[in-house]
Amino acid sequence: MRDREAMLQALTCARSVEGRTSPRPPVGAVIVRDGEIVSTGATAPPYGPHAEVQALTQAGVAAEGAELYVTLEPCCIHVHTPPCTKAICAAGVRRVVIATLDPNPRVYAQGIEQLRNAGLQVSLLEDDKQAREAAELVKPFATFITKRRPHVTAKWAMTLDGKLASSTGDAYWISGPDARTWVHDLRDRVDAIVIGAGTARIDNPRLTVRILPEQCLYPRIPRGKPPLRVVLATHGQLPAHLHLLQPELAANTCVIVGETCPSEQRELLAASSVEVVSVAVAVDGHIDLGAALQVLAQRGIMHVLLEGGSTLLGSAFDQGYIDHVAAFVAPKLIGGRGAPSPLGGAGVSLMACARWLSNANVVTFGDDVLIEGDVVYDKGTAFDTHPA
């Protein structure tokens, strides 16, 4: 079996647990002996075995003298579980092929060094496409471990003239059913979905994952629990009829309010069985978005999907908190000066200061066009997990 074929299976294993491993990265591992796959593994839900250990356990004595293919550099530190490098060496693995380096500064390149010092053959994958795919899978973890906050993906659907809704607030539906299925697949890959109070009041969303297994981009194991539903409401004023405040959804919903929110308003929300958390308020009188993200990080939330309206998206953009954008453009025109665009806030003053997307990708879904990529605010901000 060639390296590319074995790593393809390892990537499939990693994708099967995407959105299910926070605060640890989704990793896949494959053990090959005499040209045949003898075992596979994927990161277990917190805080079970890492992918390499799962594969080694399944292989048993067959791991001795075998080759290990893993999507992420094996860890060499003890956090919740013992170092994978130690287990790999103890199993007698002969060769290790790694798709991408671990962005954790405590591990970066040191896992490889430990394995080589132990006499194992170690190499980084030479297939650039698979290396990029592996790095893409661990980007949320890279943000989480280096910036101490969740990775933020901002999603929106807009008309060809750049509107989120009409001047009356109507937005159903801008994009078509294929695009909406893709969004639910994205929801299935994140740890939390975040909206603002305005979106909650106007759209009254459920923020649930509504997708059949066969509609997913890749096969995944069932989730232990759905993504956390988060509403940012500075003053805590949310209508009692909202879906998110009803018994069937409230248990996995968190309302983040400002520290200036009246205690009686917090108690009213808590009576709906939602979790209520207070954070600092910024100088503009709204919730300090950085403080809200830190609260989520403390809960082990690694990847956040921001589905807010123009105000929340604009604030996140102004503060540099949007890491990835997934924007659908529908071939529709609605016009109207009062119709909102995706990014409110202050924005940039000069076109020369415009932010841009790296690793941009364009895909069509029926009549809709998806443009996604990583937001670059300044040169040199990207964490290189696979240097040349």
C-alpha positions in Angstrom: 0.0 0.0 0.0 1.3 3.4 -1.0 1.7 6.3 1.5 -1.0 8.3 -0.2 -3.6 5.5 0.1 -2.8 4.8 3.7 -3.0 8.5 4.6 -6.3 8.9 2.8 -7.7 6.3 5.2 -6.2 8.2 8.1 -7.9 11.4 6.9 -11.2 9.6 6.7 -10.8 8.5 10.3 -10.0 12.0 11.4 -13.1 13.4 9.6 -15.3 10.9 11.2 -14.8 12.6 14.6 -14.7 16.2 13.5 -16.8 18.3 16.0 -16.7 15.5 18.5 -13.2 15.8 20.1 -13.1 19.3 21.6 -10.9 20.6 23.2 -8.6 18.1 21.4 -8.0 18.0 17.6 -9.7 15.3 15.4 -6.9 12.9 14.4 -6.9 9.7 12.4 -4.3 6.9 12.5 -3.7 3.8 10.4 -1.3 1.0 10.9 0.0 -0.9 7.8 1.9 -4.2 7.9 3.2 -6.0 4.8 1.2 -3.6 2.6 -2.1 -4.2 4.3 -4.1 -2.1 6.9 -4.2 -4.0 10.1 -5.9 -1.3 12.3 -7.3 2.2 12.4 -8.0 4.7 15.1 -9.5 8.2 15.7 -9.5 10.6 18.6 -11.9 9.4 21.2 -14.3 11.8 22.9 -12.8 13.6 25.8 -10.7 12.3 27.4 -10.3 8.9 25.9 -7.4 7.5 23.9 -5.7 9.4 21.1 -6.0 8.0 17.5 -2.5 6.4 17.6 -3.2 4.6 20.9 -6.5 3.3 19.5 -4.8 2.0 16.4 -2.0 0.4 18.4 -4.3 -1.3 20.8 -6.4 -2.7 17.9 -3.3 -3.9 16.1 -1.7 -5.6 19.1 1.5 -7.5 18.3 0.9 -6.8 14.6 2.2 -3.2 15.3 5.7 -4.4 15.8 7.8 -3.6 12.7 4.7 -1.9 11.1 4.2 1.5 9.6 2.0 4.1 11.3 0.2 6.8 9.3 -1.2 9.7 11.4 -2.8 13.0 10.3 -1.2 15.0 13.1 2.3 14.8 14.7 2.1 12.4 17.7 2.0 14.2 21.1 5.1 14.0 23.3 3.5 15.5 26.5 1.2 14.2 29.2 -2.0 16.3 29.5 -5.0 14.1 29.9 -3.4 11.0 28.5 0.2 9.7 28.3 2.4 10.8 25.4 1.6 9.0 22.1 5.3 8.9 21.2 6.0 6.7 24.2 3.2 4.2 23.1 4.5 4.2 19.5 8.0 3.4 20.6 6.9 0.7 23.1 4.8 -1.0 20.3 7.8 -1.5 18.1 6.6 0.6 15.2 9.2 0.8 12.5 8.2 3.9 10.5 5.9 6.8 11.1 4.4 9.0 8.3 2.9 12.3 9.5 0.6 14.6 7.5 1.1 17.8 9.5 2.9 19.2 12.5 1.2 19.8 15.9 0.5 23.6 16.3 0.9 23.2 20.0 4.2 25.0 20.8 4.9 22.4 23.5 4.8 19.6 20.8 5.6 21.3 17.5 8.4 19.2 15.9 9.4 17.8 19.2 7.2 14.7 18.8 9.1 13.9 15.6 12.4 14.5 17.3 11.5 12.1 20.1 10.6 9.4 17.6 13.7 9.8 15.6 15.9 9.8 18.7 14.3 6.4 19.5 15.5 5.1 16.2 12.2 5.2 14.2 12.0 6.3 10.6 9.9 9.5 10.5 8.8 11.6 7.6 6.3 14.3 6.8 3.9 13.5 4.1 5.0 14.6 0.7 1.5 14.9 -0.8 0.8 18.6 -0.5 -2.9 18.2 -1.0 -3.3 15.7 1.9 -1.0 17.8 4.0 -3.3 20.8 3.5 -6.4 18.7 4.3 -4.8 17.5 7.5 -3.8 21.1 8.5 -7.3 22.3 7.7 -8.8 19.7 10.2 -6.6 21.1 13.0 -7.1 24.8 12.4 -9.7 25.2 15.2 -7.3 23.5 17.6 -4.4 25.7 16.4 -6.4 28.8 17.2 -7.6 27.4 20.5 -4.1 26.4 21.6 -2.2 29.5 20.4 -4.8 32.3 20.9 -6.6 30.8 23.9 -10.0 31.3 22.3 -12.3 29.3 19.9 -11.7 29.4 16.2 -14.5 31.5 14.7 -16.2 30.7 11.4 -18.6 33.3 10.2 -21.3 32.1 8.0 -23.9 34.2 6.0 -26.0 34.0 2.9 -26.5 37.2 0.9 -28.0 38.3 -2.4 -26.0 39.3 -5.4 -26.3 43.0 -4.3 -24.8 42.1 -0.9 -27.9 42.0 1.3 -28.6 39.7 4.3 -32.3 40.5 4.2 -34.8 42.9 2.7 -35.4 46.3 4.2 -38.4 44.7 6.1 -36.1 42.1 7.6 -37.3 39.2 5.5 -34.6 36.6 4.7 -36.4 33.4 4.0 -34.9 32.0 1.9 -31.9 33.7 0.3 -30.1 30.5 -0.5 -31.5 27.2 -1.8 -31.9 23.8 -0.2 -28.5 22.4 -1.2 -26.8 25.4 0.4 -28.8 25.0 3.6 -27.9 21.3 3.7 -24.2 22.3 3.5 -24.7 24.7 6.4 -26.2 22.0 8.6 -23.2 19.8 7.8 -21.0 22.7 9.0 -23.1 22.9 12.2 -22.4 19.2 12.7 -18.6 20.0 12.6 -18.5 22.8 15.2 -18.8 22.9 19.0 -21.1 25.9 19.4 -23.4 28.1 17.3 -23.5 31.8 18.3 -26.0 34.5 17.5 -26.9 37.9 18.8 -30.1 38.9 20.6 -31.3 40.7 17.4 -31.1 37.6 15.3 -32.8 35.6 18.1 -35.7 38.1 18.2 -36.1 38.5 14.4 -35.4 35.0 13.1 -36.4 32.9 16.2 -34.0 30.1 15.1 -33.6 26.6 16.7 -29.9 26.4 15.9 -30.1 22.6 15.6 -28.4 20.2 13.3 -30.9 18.9 10.8 -29.1 16.6 8.4 -29.3 12.9 7.6 -26.1 10.8 7.8 -26.1 10.2 4.1 -26.2 14.0 3.4 -23.0 14.6 5.3 -19.8 15.5 3.3 -18.0 12.6 5.1 -19.3 9.8 7.4 -19.1 10.7 11.1 -19.8 8.9 14.3 -22.9 10.1 16.2 -22.5 13.1 18.4 -22.7 12.7 22.2 -24.6 16.0 22.3 -25.5 18.7 19.8 -23.5 21.9 19.4 -24.0 24.4 22.2 -26.5 27.1 21.3 -25.3 30.5 22.4 -27.1 33.8 22.4 -25.3 37.1 23.2 -27.8 39.4 24.9 -26.3 42.3 26.7 -29.4 43.2 28.7 -30.9 39.7 28.7 -34.1 40.8 27.0 -35.3 37.9 25.0 -39.0 37.2 24.3 -40.4 34.2 26.2 -41.8 32.6 23.1 -38.3 32.0 21.5 -37.7 28.4 20.5 -34.4 28.5 22.3 -36.1 29.2 25.6 -38.5 26.2 25.3 -37.9 23.0 27.3 -36.7 20.9 24.4 -33.9 23.3 23.5 -33.2 25.3 26.6 -31.1 22.5 28.3 -28.3 23.0 25.7 -28.6 26.8 25.3 -26.4 29.4 27.0 -27.3 33.0 27.1 -24.4 35.3 27.7 -25.4 38.6 29.2 -23.5 41.7 30.2 -22.4 42.3 33.8 -24.8 45.3 33.8 -27.8 43.0 33.1 -30.3 43.4 35.9 -30.5 40.4 38.3 -34.2 40.0 37.8 -33.7 39.6 34.0 -31.1 36.9 34.6 -33.4 35.1 37.0 -36.2 35.3 34.4 -33.9 33.6 31.8 -32.7 31.0 34.3 -36.3 30.1 35.0 -36.4 28.9 31.4 -33.7 26.3 32.2 -31.1 28.0 30.0 -27.6 28.6 31.3 -27.0 32.3 32.0 -23.4 33.6 32.1 -22.4 37.2 32.6 -19.3 38.8 31.1 -17.7 42.3 30.9 -19.3 45.0 28.8 -17.2 46.9 26.3 -17.0 50.7 26.1 -19.7 50.7 23.4 -22.2 49.2 26.0 -22.4 45.8 24.3 -21.0 42.5 25.5 -17.2 42.3 25.3 -16.9 39.7 22.5 -13.4 38.8 23.6 -14.6 38.0 27.1 -17.5 35.9 25.7 -15.1 33.9 23.6 -12.9 33.3 26.6 -15.8 32.0 28.5 -16.5 29.5 25.7 -12.8 28.5 25.6 -12.9 27.8 29.3 -15.7 25.3 28.6 -13.5 23.5 26.1 -15.3 25.0 23.1 -12.8 24.9 20.2 -14.8 25.9 17.1 -17.6 28.4 17.0 -20.0 29.1 14.1 -21.0 32.7 14.1 -24.5 33.0 12.5 -25.2 36.5 13.8 -26.6 39.5 11.9 -24.8 42.5 10.6 -24.1 44.0 14.0 -22.5 41.0 15.6 -20.6 40.0 12.4 -19.3 43.6 12.0 -18.2 43.7 15.6 -16.3 40.4 15.3 -14.7 41.6 12.1 -13.6 45.0 13.6 -12.0 43.2 16.5 -10.2 40.6 14.3 -12.1 37.6 15.7 -13.4 36.1 12.5 -10.9 33.4 11.4 -12.8 31.8 8.6 -15.6 32.9 6.3 -18.2 30.8 4.6 -20.4 33.1 2.5 -23.2 32.0 0.1 -24.1 34.4 -2.7 -27.5 33.9 -4.3 -28.3 35.2 -7.8 -31.0 37.5 -6.4 -31.3 41.3 -6.2 -33.5 43.1 -3.7 -31.9 46.6 -3.3 -33.0 49.0 -0.6 -30.8 51.4 1.4 -32.2 50.0 4.6 -31.4 46.4 3.8 -28.5 45.1 5.9 -25.2 43.9 4.6 -23.2 41.1 6.3 -20.6 43.3 8.0 -21.8 46.3 10.0 -19.5 48.0 12.5 -16.8 50.5 11.7 -15.1 48.6 8.9 -11.9 49.8 7.3 -11.5 53.3 5.9 -9.4 52.6 2.8 -9.6 49.9 0.2 -5.9 49.3 0.7 -6.7 48.2 4.2 -9.3 45.6 3.1 -8.8 42.2 4.5 -8.6 39.2 2.2 -9.2 35.5 2.2 -6.3 33.0 1.9 -6.9 29.4 0.9 -10.0 30.7 -0.8 -12.4 28.0 -2.3 -15.4 28.5 -4.5 -18.1 25.9 -4.9 -21.5 26.0 -6.5 -24.7 24.6 -4.8 -27.4 24.7 -7.4 -27.7 28.4 -8.3 -25.8 29.5 -5.2 -22.1 30.1 -4.9 -20.1 29.4 -1.8 -17.0 31.4 -1.2 -14.9 30.4 1.8 -11.5 31.0 3.1 -9.3 32.1 6.0 -9.4 35.8 6.9 -6.0 37.5 6.8 -5.7 40.6 8.9 -2.0 41.1 8.8 0.8 39.3 7.0 2.5 36.6 9.0 -0.5 35.8 11.3 -1.1 32.3 9.9 0.3 29.4 11.9 2.3 27.3 9.5 1.7 23.7 10.4 3.5 22.2 7.5 6.6 24.3 6.6 8.6 23.5 3.5 
